[in-house]
Amino acid sequence: MMKALYSGVSGMRSHQTKMDVIGNNIANVNTNGYKSQRVTFRDVYYQQIKSPGAGVEGERGGTNSSQVGYGAQVGSIDTMHSGTGYSPTNSFSDLYINGDGYFMVQNASGEQFLTRYGAFHFDPTGNLVDSNGSLVLGLNKSDAGTVDPDGVITGLTPITIENFDDYKNISINSDGTITGYNIKAAAGTEPIETIGRIGIAYVPNQSALILEGNSYYSESNNTGDIITYSPGLGQTGELVAFGLEMSNVDLANEFSDMIITQRGFQANTKIITVVDQMLEELVNLKR
């Protein structure tokens, strides 16, 4: 009977973890760029009560093993990187990736992260930054970095528009190029210039990305080789301005999972209640 108590406790803990994940998903139903998570369970250790026996022809038949399990535990917590919708905004620097890929940003400590949340803006000195103040990575007009024929970007660096006050009508195009009208362009020259390019990172194994909070991910030793491309090339999606990515949380699915998880938790608490009653009856046999 004590085994059943441990099974009940392990089941309660597993369902509690699943409920925590469901709660986090629902809380982020309107978080731009959020990717929902799921929990899977697996069984635990089994005690061997009887080993299997081979049959001997003409003498005896074979026998199967007998094993008693010790409940359930969390097998995995997976991030679901499925695509989702586009939410229009009024800012030209809000960007949506129409397909696979991640923006790359760098914080004040020099750490680099990946994100699907493209709420960017230019600060007064011409730095392209996100809502956390991290610098968006790509190419600058004066960079030695290049884009090879396959679209791979080399020499990735924080995007900073030199002489920022000299440009107006800045726009970001689907291929990641940043263009602006140079109000100080020399007579007879083209005033519209390409002044930067945003890079998009392709991650071979998205499921191995580590959640860092603030809509950031970091790479792990299982993500594979991350390569940065010009948007729309190398399996990455093109950029769509004036919009952000919506959360991929499916409320109908989350609420149905919540009911199933609640019932599972209740069933496991019932195990403990019943075993407690059985133990009480056993103790009362002495009376």
Steps between C-alpha positions, in 0.01 A plus 500: 500500500788739565593466131157636410563804723822577316320455167231745606753758612701470177181539297400810695842659449495427127153646453595804708791567264269466202254743658785748553584482130136539398468802727807659342360439151168662584674795667691559174204470264556862388881508530645584159736233369422257784523128421284268708634200691371150565575235763532127437506230767685171524486211742764456770688208655351148507563247776545147374267271697551194283744439218385346171565132450562318175284203414638152443331305226306208637565596862370848585384820344671837517408759761491877470661751732310686771594861568358776717545863392563808714288757321569771243743783450551785254663367185554830321390863482507595132471840335267495200655714226201493266430809295230745589330817382602857422379784722505840319648805675571862407879483528720447192768338718268232641596185310337162443696201364279331241650154543788342688784686666585729790624852548835521677559758773783588735459638852722745687717212630574379148281190530316405183145367491242394243143628497182501291381824663572773248394814689799713396575873485789735433644684799622864465850389398379270220524163677230251406386356834222282638264577787762376750765737366700219338670572167363331189769321296560515127711710264576872486565715195869525585546136608755272343242225540342364185213283378622204294306358201315257730384789717728426796598814693856529629640761735182526709496818711258730688307715253579870541407764243790742463398867477150395599366857489588520129228247408124517482228262379694200629340167408575131545442274201401133473862397430619671819657801331460832677465797266476872565484830316825692546406867532867595455563295187720673245328648198458247221531196729226259604369625837341166598773285652530152650629571849482158666364146488332285766615140524275199569645193673395153388498241782506134382353366827269763647383265775847512658491878555517609865233739627658804665195720569433844347403314178863390462651162412860387518667221307599168658733218401208331322372782278741424218699758303310829503554701180389857441345582163353791315122470568324276250810293421640180652164368627425826684185704455474848356428799722164675516509851645228673702414186694599253772464126543205384709517236773436144377306403814177315414259585782254223411779243523636650823162496675430141394848399623429683825188288559684177420789599727264595783325162478834321492611685812171415675536132407848488651382665822231230516774235499648653815159528666408136431841367607475704820162340574642153434794567732261622768299178473821300524612683815153451656526120463687494836204648687 
